[in-house]
């Protein structure tokens, strides 16, 4: 039986100082082709080193107010993923409490 493969492609256009000017991504299985983005956070688990490897990129025209919302939504999504991955209800609730606190302090609760 043949294995099914899927690709997610990130393209980054840099300026002369290697600062991201444009980001786009393609995920054909999801019906996405060269969709523009202003920021991306990617974490990959290295099982041998037992550490997370990260790529955090944002374009130089990413507004700070949108970055705050992006971080908040990423934290909320991480809480949801943590629950699905571990079934740890207590820690998920703690993480959600932090997400609420984060939004309140940044005054983005209704964003």
C-alpha positions, 0 to 999 in steps of 0.5 A: 500500500502506497503511503500518502504524503502531504506538503505545507510550503512556506515562502519568505521574501526578504529585503536586502537586510534579510527582514521578511517582506512577504510571507505566503503558504500553500497547503494543497490538501487544504485547498490553500495556494500561495495565501498571504500571511503577516506572521508564522510560528512553527514548532517542531519537536526534536525527539532525540534532543528532547527540545522544540525547534522554532521558526518565528517570522513576521513581516516588517509591516505586521501591525503591533496590535495584530501581533498581540491578537495573533499571540493571544489566538495562538495561545488559545489554540495551544491550550486546545491542542494541549487538551486534545493531546493530553486530556489534562483538563486541569492544566488546560483550564490553567492555560485558558485562565492565562489566556484570559489574563493575557488578553485582559492585560493587552486590552484585546479581550473583545478582539 
